[in-house]
Amino acid sequence: MGLRERKKEQTRQLIAETAWRLFADRGFERVTVAEVARQAQVAVATVFNYFPTKEDLFYDRLETFEARLVDAIRTRPAGEPALMAFRRFLMGSGGLLAQVEAGDRQALERLRTMNRVIAASPALLAREQQTIARTADGLAALFATETNGQAGDVAAQVAANALMGVNQALIRYTRRRLLADGEPAGLAADVRGHAHRALALLEHGLGDYAPKPAATSPAAP
């Protein structure tokens, strides 16, 4: 990475960290982009260059999880059903919840703060739903391609939304626990348990759905 790219990344991180601090202190709705720019000592236009919307300031890092999920299913081994790849990614994704399980108090407070800010903001809740829906659409398009279906294939859409439904249910469960319990002991283990049971419900219907096609050799000239 060159000097110019490093400086751009530093500016991006400064803006994001400044926004996070303000959102955590005052809530998402009460902070303006102009305030973020002023606190970060950059122009408002600079903020929008890096983050096209105010919601992007909050969700920029969080939405990489959804992108990695789609990529993990896209790149699964040939012959592996989509549900198996989804299970492996979901159980091995780690993140703040894994840090909480390891006893990291700062990770617990960050995770609780993040969910408190989301729960208090209609705009962030709406963005969360849009992200989940967009991810489901991406998975549906992938499944339709892999099963030789057409765009808008209903089976592909059902499978994709079933998988993302598990993800959404776990997000909501985690949020309820974090906001209700002062010391959410065993939270990570409980989330894994719920994930196993939820995926077991899908096993019969989706267990053999969308096995990854084997790569085809190019036709001989």
Secondary structure in CASP SS format (residue, H / E / C, confidence):
PFRMAT SS
TARGET T0000
AUTHOR 0000-0000-0000
METHOD secondary structure of the structure
MODEL  1
M C 1.00
G C 1.00
L H 1.00
R H 1.00
E H 1.00
R H 1.00
K H 1.00
K H 1.00
E H 1.00
Q H 1.00
T H 1.00
R H 1.00
Q H 1.00
L H 1.00
I H 1.00
A H 1.00
E H 1.00
T H 1.00
A H 1.00
W H 1.00
R H 1.00
L H 1.00
F H 1.00
A H 1.00
D H 1.00
R H 1.00
G C 1.00
F C 1.00
E C 1.00
R C 1.00
V C 1.00
T C 1.00
V H 1.00
A H 1.00
E H 1.00
V H 1.00
A H 1.00
R H 1.00
Q H 1.00
A H 1.00
Q C 1.00
V C 1.00
A C 1.00
V H 1.00
A H 1.00
T H 1.00
V H 1.00
F H 1.00
N H 1.00
Y H 1.00
F C 1.00
P C 1.00
T C 1.00
K H 1.00
E H 1.00
D H 1.00
L H 1.00
F H 1.00
Y H 1.00
D C 1.00
R C 1.00
L C 1.00
E C 1.00
T H 1.00
F H 1.00
E H 1.00
A H 1.00
R H 1.00
L H 1.00
V H 1.00
D H 1.00
A H 1.00
I H 1.00
R H 1.00
T C 1.00
R C 1.00
P C 1.00
A C 1.00
G C 1.00
E C 1.00
P C 1.00
A H 1.00
L H 1.00
M H 1.00
A H 1.00
F H 1.00
R H 1.00
R H 1.00
F H 1.00
L H 1.00
M H 1.00
G H 1.00
S C 1.00
G C 1.00
G C 1.00
L H 1.00
L H 1.00
A H 1.00
Q H 1.00
V H 1.00
E H 1.00
A C 1.00
G C 1.00
D C 1.00
R H 1.00
Q H 1.00
A H 1.00
L H 1.00
E H 1.00
R H 1.00
L H 1.00
R H 1.00
T H 1.00
M H 1.00
N H 1.00
R H 1.00
V H 1.00
I H 1.00
A H 1.00
A C 1.00
S C 1.00
P H 1.00
A H 1.00
L H 1.00
L H 1.00
A H 1.00
R H 1.00
E H 1.00
Q H 1.00
Q H 1.00
T H 1.00
I H 1.00
A H 1.00
R H 1.00
T H 1.00
A H 1.00
D H 1.00
G H 1.00
L H 1.00
A H 1.00
A H 1.00
L H 1.00
F H 1.00
A H 1.00
T H 1.00
E H 1.00
T C 1.00
N C 1.00
G C 1.00
Q C 1.00
A C 1.00
G C 1.00
D C 1.00
V H 1.00
A H 1.00
A H 1.00
Q H 1.00
V H 1.00
A H 1.00
A H 1.00
N H 1.00
A H 1.00
L H 1.00
M H 1.00
G H 1.00
V H 1.00
N H 1.00
Q H 1.00
A H 1.00
L H 1.00
I H 1.00
R H 1.00
Y H 1.00
T H 1.00
R H 1.00
R H 1.00
R H 1.00
L H 1.00
L H 1.00
A H 1.00
D C 1.00
G C 1.00
E C 1.00
P C 1.00
A C 1.00
G C 1.00
L H 1.00
A H 1.00
A H 1.00
D H 1.00
V H 1.00
R H 1.00
G H 1.00
H H 1.00
A H 1.00
H H 1.00
R H 1.00
A H 1.00
L H 1.00
A H 1.00
L H 1.00
L H 1.00
E H 1.00
H H 1.00
G H 1.00
L H 1.00
G C 1.00
D C 1.00
Y C 1.00
A C 1.00
P C 1.00
K C 1.00
P C 1.00
A C 1.00
A C 1.00
T C 1.00
S C 1.00
P C 1.00
A C 1.00
A C 1.00
P C 1.00
END
